[in-house]
Every structure is written in structure tokens, then in C-alpha cells.
Amino acid sequence: MRILFKNGNIYGEDFKLYKFMSVKDGVFEYVGNHEPIGINFNKEVDLKGNFVFPGFFDSHIHLLSYSKTLFELNLSGIQSMEEVKKVLKSFKPKGGVVYGFGWDDEKWKVKPDKRILDEIFPDRFVILKRRDGHSLWVNSLVLKKFNIDKDTPDPQGGKIERDEEGNPTGVLRDRAMELVKLKDSLYSEKEIINEGIRKLHSLGITSICNMDGDILHTLIEGKFKLRIFSSIPLEKLDSLISLGLRSFFGDEFLKIGGVKVFLDGSLGSKTCFMKEGFEDEKENRGLIYFDDGELEEIFKKIEDNNLVLWIHSIGDMANEIILSVFEKLWKKRSLHHRIEHAQILSESLIEKIKSIKPYLSVQPSHIYLDVEKIKKYLGKRGRWTYPIKSLMNSDSVVSFGSDAPIEDPEPLRGIKVSVGRKVGGKFFYPEEAITVKEAFKAYTINGAISVGEETRLGSIKKGKAADFIIFDADPLSLNAKVIATYINGISVFEIL
């Protein structure tokens, strides 16, 4: 199949504009300003002056978790417990479990408690995930089912919130969330993921790094029209090694990604691992999942087997620990080991990054979520939170993602805040703002580089896969709308 796209404003490499491009069997065959002559095309598409841009690459998204939120109770933006009660009472669950997502208790006068959920749903399991994905709020039925009580110890890297008598309140932090294993849905994982992918296509996303590591079987069976580099959870590492599999093994749509390891928690839940305590909880430095020796052993095992590490690291102490491990043990530079988030740093850590040059996966849209928390919890340390320009200047490859469902997966949302550094009309350390072109590269070609696919993905160039977006205006204006998305030269989304 050979298709000609004409009369467009097509962004090729280095943001040069062209009028024509042709696609043959899913690959860009020609990009230029002169219409190809003497070639028979099966189809011609008049772009009518619209703008064409490479498909977006979301380098950090939880595909199943995001897709599930399209079916669950949405608690995002709720400002008080009274509002929560009102929403819960009006919700009509279809299955036996009430699943919800998005609550944020930072400004609530009344804190989450199992008794509030017990009152509204005395006969149903209730599992509500916090907006940052690092806390669960559950009712007494859930605690009872999984034998979580006064005598249950906090797991390493986790915390069970308790009342004055030591009884669980119903809030479980980080690894304590793993105590709850409950699945109940009227839909299959495949159906749920298909719905999520349809939404991603509408946003111009054609490639992702999936951080929901335990869905590989569904991804294999689903044959989804999205390029997926899927993480493997640490607990599956031995199985991966025994099968002789390596990072980035797979076909054109599904490849094994990095081994996903959590080093600490999140800022919102005050479980990220810090050098010093939070401003409002001086004694609390957060949580660390592994001691230094354990982490070194994990890293050596991953690298010795030619696998890649994707490590969640948010707090400044967590980032110092993983950078020290890289500095000491990273021998095979062809392996693209990557820090996920690298959120809270310091001037000295930036210098260390310049020296080590790890791959960095950053989620700028988290700034919307965290700006008030940064002021409240970190004080002056906030200067080195999301220091995107400094990271870009370190010569490390910085790729962008959304961390959906923690944040909206809309790429332009992340691009806007990384360029403008403004939230609610106020600037947030504008000295860390980057250019529009730098931001778009971080959401396209840099994502491809981070997984070793820069010769196949990430830009509109002869010989690369024909994954692209059509906008109704210049996307560099940051006011454009996606009107079509193509993968392998085939439309997967169109506004008719």
C-alpha cells in the first residue's frame, strides 16, 4: 500500500517544514517539498494546510491502571470530605467492589477513615486509590478479608496508618497496598485496555513505556495497535532470566522494557525518601524499599543478564542512592538504565547526573499536582524539584511521560507547563523552563532514544515507521488540536 499526503505543513527532522510525504507499507518513503512524479499511489490524502507531527511517545504511563479509571469512580478535584460522601452515595456500582481513583486529602479537614466508607457501603468492598497512586483508602470489609489488623506489621517500604489504639484506619501507604489483592470487574483486561488505547490515540500518542508490569500476557493476546515497551516487575526477574529474555525483545508493537523497581514512595503521600524530614513533619524522611546492599545486588543481576533497569526514584536521598549505584556498578553503557521521575534533586545531584548521564524519564505535568505540596513540604528545597532545564543541560537523554492515571495523559498539558512553568497564574521556578522544541523532542524522539529505537521511531524521516499526528494548527503554538492519528500509515483516530 502506497499513500501520498500532500498540501500539508509536515514537521520533519530538526523541525523543518515540508509539503509532501509518502508512505509505503507502513514506512515513510519520501518527505519533501516537491510532489513525487511517476509513482502510482493507491491513495492520496489532501492535508489542506494542516500540520503533521511525529506521534507522541509517553515514556511513563500505567496502561491498565489508566484504562481502568475510565470505568471507575472518579474522585479527582474533590475539595472536602462532605463532597466525597456525596459522590460516594450517588455512585451506583455495577460489580461487587467499589473501585475509585483520584482522591487528594491535602486540603481536607477530615482525613480518610474506614468508618466513613463503612457507613456508605456496609456490604461492599471499597478500594479507593489516592491521586498519586501511593495510598489506598479501604473499608473494614477489605481489612478483614486480608487480615489487616492491629497486629499486622508495616511491610518494608510501606506503612499502615493507625489510630491512637494502633488499629488500622483504612489508609495503606506504598508497599502496604500490596496486602490488598482483589479483582472484580465486569470487563476483561483486554476490553479495558482497548478503551484506554482509544483515548490515547485521540491524544496523538502512538508509543508508550507501560509501567503496569503484570499484564504482559494480556498485551501479547490483545495485539493492540499501539507501540508498547512494557516493564517487567522485579518479582518476575528470575523468570525473565531463566527464559533467556532481554530488554527490548519483541515485535514491532510489543517489546519487553526495563525491569521496574521502586526505590521510594511519593511526595504527596510523604513517602519519598529524603535526606532531611518534611517541613511539616521534621521526623519523617519517607520510606526506602531496599538498603544499599540489596539494591546493588539487584542492579548487578539486571545488568549481568543484559537487562535494563527502570527505577522509580523521587526523593533527593533516593536519587543520591541510585546515582551512587550507577556510578559504582554501571559497566555496560549500551544498556539504557533509566531513572523514573528524578523529581527532587539538589545542585550537587545535578552535577552527579552530568557525570554519570543516566537516562531520565520525567513527568512535567506533575507540577500541576505538586506545586502546593512542594511549598508546604519542602520549603527552599523546592528550587530543585522538577529542574527540567538543568537536566536537559546535563546532556542526559530526558524523555517525557504523563504517569497517567496520576496525571492526565494529554501530552500538550505536560509540554505547556515545562515551557511556561506557570500554575494558577503563578510562576514555578521559571529558570527551569525549556523551549517549545526541547519539550516536543522530549515527547517524541527522546522517548525513542531511551529505548534504543531512534532509527525506527520518533521523527518523520525516510525509512522510519509512519507514526504521526495531524493537527488543525501549528502544534508549536501550543493551541493545536489533534484531528487524526496514524500508526504505520493507517488511521487509528480521526475527527470526521
N, C-alpha and C positions, 0 to 999 in steps of 0.2 A: 504494500500500500504506500503510495507516494502522494503527499499533500503539500500544496503551496499555500502559504499565508502571506497576504500582500496588503499594501497600503497601511502599514502599521508604524508604530514607534517602538521598535524592538531593542531592548537593552541587551547588548552583547557583553563580552568581557570588558572590564575596565569602564563600564557604564557608557560605552559608545552606542549611539543610536543608529539603527538600520531600518530599512523599509520592507525588506523581504526575508523570508526564511522558508526552507522546505524541509519536510520530514519524510524519511524513507524507512519503513519498517520499524518505527518507534525511535529512530535516531535522527538528530539534526544532520541534514545532508548539506545545507547551504545557509549562510547568513550573510546578507549584503545589501547594497543599495541599488542593484540592477536586477531586473526580473530575469530569471533563468530562461534561456531560449533553447528551443529544440528538445524540450523534455515533455513527455506526456504525463500529466498528473491525473490521478484518479479523482481528485477533489481539489477545489480551490476555495479558500476562506478569505473573504474581504474583511480585514480588521477595522476598516472605516476610521482610521486615525487613532484607534485605541492603543493603549500601551501594553507591551508584553514584557514580562519579567520572569526570571527563573523561579521555579516552585520553592516555597519556603521549606526550610529544614528545621523542625523543632527538635533540638538536641536533648531535651529532658521533659518527657511527658509520661504520665501514668495512664496508659491507653485504656485498660479495663476500668480502673477507678474513675477516670474521667467519663467514660461512656456510661457507667452506672449512674452518675449524677443526673443524667438526662431522664432517668426513671425514678429517682429518689426525691424525698422531701428536701427542698432547698431552704436552708436557714441563713443564707448569706445576707448580710446587711441589717440583721435584726439587732436593735439597739437596747432591748431590755428583756428581762425575764417574763414580764407580762405579755410582751409581743410573742415570745417563744410559746407560752402557754396557749395563746390564741391560735397560733398557726398549728400547733400540735392537735388541738381539739377539733380543728376544722379538717384535718387530714384524714382521708379515707383509705387506709392501706388495703392493697389487694391480696398480699401474701400474709404469712403468719408472723413476719418480722417487720417492724417499722425501722427502715433504714433512712438516715438523713445525713446531710453534709453541710458544712459551711458556718457553723456557729462560732462566734468570737466573743468571749466574755470579758474582754479587756475593760469595757465601759459599763458592764452590768453591775448594779448594786447588789443583786442576789446572785450568788455563784451556783454553778451546776451541781445538782444533787439528785441521787437516785429517787428520793421520795417524791420529787416533782413529777418525774416520769411515771412512777408507780401510781400516782393519783389519776393520771390521764389514761394510761394503758396498763391496768392491773393484770390483764390476762394475755398480754403480748410481749414478746421480746422487743426491746428498744435499743438500737445501736446508732448513736449519732457521732459522726466524726468531726473534730474541730477543723476550722478552715485551713490550718497549717498542716493537717494530716498527721499530727504527732500526739493527739489525745483523743480518747473515746469517752463519751458520756453514755452510760448504760443504766438500765433499771435493775431492781433487785432480782427479777427473774433471771437475767443474764448472769449476774454474780453467783446466784445459787446454782445454775446449770453447770458453771465451770469451777465451782467450789472455791470461789474467791472470797475469803473471809478474813477475820481478824488475825488469824494465824498464818495467812499466806505471806511469804516473804517477798520483798521487792526483788524482781529479777535484775541481773547485771544489766545496766543501761536502761532501766525502766523504773517507774515509780507508781505505786498505788496510793492515790490521795486518801487520807483517812480523817475521821473526825477526832474529837478530843479523847474519845474512849478507844481509839485505834481501829474502829470499824471502817471498811471501805465506803467512801462517799458515792462511788459510781463513776469517778473520773480516773482513767488509766492513761499513764503517760508512756510514750515511746515503747520500749520492749514489753511493758506490762500489757500493751494492747494485744500482743501475741497470745495472751492467755484466753482470748475470746476467739473461737473458731466456729462461726455459724454462717451457714449459707442457706438462703431461702429466696428463690426468685421464680417468677412465672415465665421468665425468658431464659434462653440458653446464653452462654457466654458469646457464642458466635453472633446471635441476634443483637445482643447488647453492643458488642464491638462494632458491628456493621453500622449501627446508628451513630456511634461516636465518629467513625471514619467519614460518614456522610457530612457530618458537621465540620470536620477538619478540612475536607475538600472544599467546602463553601468558604473557608478562610484562606484558601490558596496553599494549604500545607500538603506537600507531596512526599516528604520523607520525615521519619521520626526516629529518635532513640527512645525505646519503650523501657520504662523503669518498673513496670509491673512484671516481675521476673518469673512468676509461676504460671504463665499462660502459654508457654511455648507450644504445647500440644494443640491448643485451640488455634493459634496462629498458623500452624502447619496445616491443619484441617480446613481453616477458613479461606485460604487463598485470597486474601484481601488485596484490593487494589490500592496499596499504599506501601511505600518502601520502608520496611521496619527493621531496625537494628535492635534486637531485643536482649535486654540484660538477663543474666543468669544469677539467681540468688546464691549467696555464699554457701548455703547448706547443700547446694547441688554441685559444688566444685568437684568433689571426688568422683561423682558420676560423670561429669564432663570430661575429666581426665581419663577415666577408665575407658570411655568411648573413643578416646583419641581426637576429640573435637577441639577446635581452636576458635578464638575470636575472629569474627567476620567470615566464618564458613557459612555457606548457604547459596541461595539462588538470587535472581535479580530483585525479588521482592522481600525476601525474608533472610536475614543473616543473624547469626549469634553475635551479640555485642560484648560488652565487658561484664566482668563479674562484679555484681553490685554489692558493695559493703557499706554499712552505716557505721560512722565513727562517733557521731554525737546526735543530738536532737535538733530542736528548732529554737529560734529566738522567741516566737510567740508563746510557746509553752515554757520558756525559760529553762530549756533542757540542752541548749547548745553548750559546748564545753569551753569555758572562758578562763583566761589567766587570772582575772580578778572577778569578784562577785558582781551581780547586777546592782544598779544604783539603788533600787528599792528593796533589794534582798542581798545585802552585802555578804552573807554567809553562804549564799547559793552560787556555785560556779557552774551549774549544769551537770550533764551526765556524759560519761565516756563509755563506749561499748567494749573497748579492749584495752589492756595495758600495752605498753610499748613492745614488749617481747612477743606477745600474741600477734600484734599487727605485723611485726617484721616477719614472723613465720608465715602468716597468710600471704603477704606480698611475695616472699621468695617462692612459695608454692605456685602462685599465679604466674609469675614471670618465668620460672623454670620450665613451665609447661606451655610457654608461648601464648599465654592468655593475657588479656588486658584488664586492668583494674579501673572500675568506675566507683569512686569513693565519695560518699556524702560527708561533707565537712563544712560546718557553718561557723562555729566559734573560733576565736583567734588562737586558743590553745590547741584545739583540734587541728587547725590548719598548720600550726607550727609542728605538731607531731607528724603529720603525713608528709610535710615537706622534708623533715629530717629523715624519714624513712626513704623517701625518694633519693635524697642526697647521698645516703649511705649505700643503698642497695639497687638503684635503677641502673642496670648494665646494658640492657637491650633497647637502645633508643628507637629502634624500628617499632617497638610496641608503644601504642599511643595511650599511656596511662593518663587518667583524667580525674581532676577534682571536680566534683559536682557541688555547685553553689559558691565555694570560696567567698563567703559573704562578709564575714567580719575579719578584717586583717589589721595591719599596722604598717608603718613606714618600713620597719625592718623586715617584715614578711614580704613586702613588695620587692625589696632588694633580693631576698632569697629566691623569689619567683623569677626575677631577672636572671639569676644564676642557673637555676635548675630547668626553667622553661617547661613546666608541666602543661598538658592540655587542660583548658579550663572551660567548664560548662556553667554559664551564668544566666540567671533569670531576672532581667531588669524589671519586669512587671511586678515583682515582689516589693519594689519600692513603694508602690501604692498601698500595699498591705502593711508594710513595716514602718513607715516613716514616723508615726506617732510612738510606736514601741521603741524605736531607736532612741528617740529623745528621752523617753521615760526610763528605759532600762540601761542605756549605755552612756548617756551624757556626752562628754567630749570625745569618747571613743567612736562615736557615730561618724566622725570625719572619715574613717577608713572602712566604712560599711558601703558595699557596692561601689568600690573605687574603679569603675569600669575604664576610664581613660588611662589610669595608671597601669591597669592590667594590659590594656592594648599596647601601651608603650613599653611593656616588659618583653615584647617580641614572642610571648606565648601565643598559641592559637586560642582565641576566645570565641566560642560559639554560643549562640543564644537559644534559649528554650523558654517554655512557659511554666513548667511544673504543674500543668493542669492535672487534677482539678483544684489545686491550691490557688491558682490564678486562672483567669480567662485565657484560653489558648490563642486568642487573636494576636497574631504577630505584630501588627501595626501598633497595638497598645504598648507592647514592650519597646518597640522602636521609638515611639514618641517620648517615653519617659527617659530613655537612655540619651536622647538628643536634647530634650528640653530641661531635664532634671527638675521638673516642676510638678508639685502635687497640691491640689486645692488652692491654686493660685500662688503658692509659695515655693521658692527655690529650695532644692535639697542639694547642698554642696555642688553648685554649678561648675566648679573647677574640674569635676569628674565627667562633664558632658562630652559626648563624642559627636562626630559628624554624621550626617544622614547616610552617607555612603558607607562609613565604617559600620553603622548599625545594620544596614541591609546585607553587607558582606557577612556579618556575624550570624545572620538568619538564613544564609544561603551557602556560599562556598566554604565558609569556615566550618560549618557542620559537616560538610562532605570531607574536608581535610581531616577532621578529628577522627573519622572512621576509615581513613585511607581510601576514600572514594572520589578524590578531586578530579581524576581523569574521566570519571563517568557521570558525576552529578555536580550540581551546584552552580552552573552557569550555562548560558545559551552559547554553544560553540559547536562547530562541526565535529561529529563523532561522538558527542555526548547524548545521553538519554534525553528524549524530548519531553521533559517535565517543565511545565511553565504555567504562568498565570496571565490572564488578560484583565487589565484594569480599565475603568472608564475614564481615568485621568492619570496624570503622571504620579506614580507611587512616591517619588521623592518629595512631592508636595505634602505628603502625609495626610492627604484628604481624598485619597482614591478609594474606590470600591471594587472588590473582586466581582467580575461578571462571568468569568469562566476559569476552570482549572483543567489542565491536561496532564496526563501521565502516559508516557510512551506515545505521545502524539494523539491520544484518544481522550475525548472529553469525559471527565468524571463529574463535572459540575458546570451548569450553565444557568444564567438568569435569562429566561426566554423573553 
